[in-house]
């Protein structure tokens, strides 16, 4: 049975490109009856994706705090916020890259959540789902900056869960493991550096599998879950 989102409005960041996790999340929310706002930096591509989904597109550069604030204002009151957009970098000593990763992966969710969660509370409640990564809790060569940004996002998840619970706003995180997206393939290679073979299920995930977990966390089916980090990692957290 599909997860039910009829009457809900959702904002999904990093969803303006087909084939990624954001697109898969937006797709499952639309299928459940939600009105979905997708975002991305490329207006032409984003509009095409939104039209294909039956969603609305808002262009935003999440590395720019003014653009993030404008996105929050234009999105208005939403019932579901999925902080999915992320910037990944390999081993780097470049402070500019460090700042860019934290701007997109930590500051943008901070700006959006602190702007939109109080509106959710005033509207009777809502759900925030942050997309983390197994890199937040595992030492991975070359992934220190990315992993640190995701660890920060998990810490914010717990703090926000406590802060917004009185307003019936639930805040959870989903932590994917190896996932076969175009971004991961471009960054690591077609076999994801062999990482899929390091988890008990011995494969990488399809984005749709992770999107199912995000949809669950966002839905009323998870009504008593807040402050949780849900691993969707093929069993990596178990070993």
C-alpha positions, 0 to 999 in steps of 0.5 A: 500500500502506497504511503499516504500524503494527500493534502500535504505539501513537501519541499525536497532539496537537491531534486532538480535532476533526474536519476538521483535520490532527490528525484526518487524522493519527490516521485514517491511523495507525488505518487502518495498524493503530495504537492511537491516543490523540487529545487535545483540550480539549473532552471531549464533542467529543473523545470523539465523534471518538475513537469515530468513529476507533476511538481513545482520547481523553484531555482535555488543555489544552496551554497548561497544563504540569501538564495536559501532564505528566498527558497524558504520564503517562496516555498511558504508553509510546507508539511514536509521538508526533506534536506537531501541536497549535498555536495561531496568532495574527495580528499582535500586541503582546500579551505574553499571546498571545505566551506562549500561542503559545509555551506550546502550540507549543513548551513542550508538545512539549518536555514531551511529548517529554522525557517520552516519548522516554526511554520509547521508547528503553527500549522499543527505539525510536520516532518523534517527528514535529513539525508545523512550518510554512513560516512557520518559514523565510519572513517573513510579515506578521502571522505573526512570533510563530507563525513564530518558535514553529515555528522553535523547534520545528524547532531542537528537532527537530534537537537531539532527533534527535541526543540520542535517536538512541542509543536508536533514537528518530527525531525529524523534522518536517513543514512544511506550506504552505497547508492548507485546514483549518477553523482556517485558514479561520476565521483567514485566510478561505475562500481562505486569503488567496490563499496557495495561489496563491503556491506552484508547485502553485497550490493549498492542500493537503488535510489528508490530503495532509500526513497522508500525509507525517507517517505516512511520517516516523513509519513504518519506511519512514523508518528512516534519517531523523532530524533532517529537516524535510520540506516538504509545501508545494506547492513553496514551499520551491523558490522 
